Amino acid sequence: MLNQIKDLATKLAPRLIEIRRHIHAHPELSGQEYQTAAFVAGVLSSSGIHVQEGVGKTGVIGELQGTGNDERLLAIRTDMDALPIQERTSLEYASRAASVMHACGHDVHTTVGLGTAMVLSQMAEELGGKVRFLFQPAEEIAQGASWMVKDGAMKNVSAILGIHVFPSIPAGSIGVRYGALTAAADDLEILIIGESGHGARPHEAIDAIWIASQVITALQQAISRTQNPLRPVVLTIGQINGGRAPNVIADKVRLLGTVRSLHPETRASLPNWIEKIVASVCHCYGAHYQVNYHQGVPSVQNDYALTQLLQSAAEEAWNSDRVQVLLEPSLGAEDFSVYLEHAPGSMFRLGVGYKDRIINHPLHHPEFEVDETAIITGVVTMAYAAYKYWLSPQI
């Protein structure tokens, strides 16, 4: 069966490269993936796959029924949106949309999802159950997965698999990670409320800007002494707004940032921990405060059995020397985690780096490029893992 999958994928390779380049040249921002969705739906329909459009606003679902009688339903998720970045590559198929670019590899993800669907559609009689292909919008703003779930994308799903490109490992390689793959990412807003005054008489005012600086320093210092270093927390204040004139002491400052963590227990404690520190600093200097902590997407926690399935499928397909067990998680966020609240799942890393280049630019870089030979590696790995899923009734 593996040889059949490889043969089908190899024959599809030229078409898949065409698909990827078309998507790359016509990127669309989160929630605006109308043309991408229509294109995806057309490719799925031409492969005889039942298509549902407009799921999660601009998402697409494709369903393929195998001939087996296994009642489990396997979902395969890929994302479609691009980033608000001006592309600076010299590719002939570079983005034709001003200040929009597939700088996170979602064009590759979509292509791998389509390639997997095309391969499995030609061997449906070998599949033990149903496959549901989720083509998700708006991952970059961490909302698309929730939109899809709200529209029923996870109904009756027994397990879900996902993929994300990884430029730091070479094309032809696969990375798997047991347990935490990505971090939870939460939004933080802190308002510091003081009293305005003349810059010449600071003792008559309560300087919100100076107090805000003390809050930032206290939070960063407290992480190193009150948080378990084996359970990392990264707090970033990325925006500060306050003040009206150089010689007027500001009475209000607004801090905006993100808080990232890997462990659910740590995450649950962070809102109260942050508020205590802010309250302590503000109390010392007579200021008032307001802390607004909004939970974003949780950490991606890969299921052990499904990660084993992906690892074994990749090792059988490409030999163990091309499969890496990743020792460290990423503190980036991924809304694939939203699906994991409804079914177990696992996401693997697809190496897309060029082996002969000194520099492979990272994700979200305007010169980010991928080695397109990775597409077939992704398709074969995903399709074979899907086939093997129904051979493992205990998963």
Buried (B, 14 or more C-beta within 10 A) or exposed (E): EBEBBBEBBEEBBEBBBEBBBBBBBBBBBBBBBEBBBEBBBEBBEEBEBEBBBEBBBBBBBBBBEBEBEBEBBBBBBBBBBBBEBEBBBEEEBBBEBEEBBBBBBBBBBBBBBBBBBBBBBBBBEBBBBBBBBBBBBBBBEBBBBBBBBEBEBBEEBBBBBBBBBBBEBBBBBBBBBBEBBBBBBBBBBBBBBBBBBEEEEEEEBBBBBBBBBBBBEBBEEBBEEEBEEEEBBEBEBEEBEBBEEEEEBBBBBBBBBBBBBBBEEBBEBBBEBBBEBBBEBBEEBEBBBEBEBEBBBBBBBBBEEBBBBBBBBBBBBBEEEBBBEBEEBBBBBBBBBBBBEBBBBBBBBBBBBBEEEEEBBEBBBBBBBBBBBBBBBBBBBBBBBBBBBBEEEEB
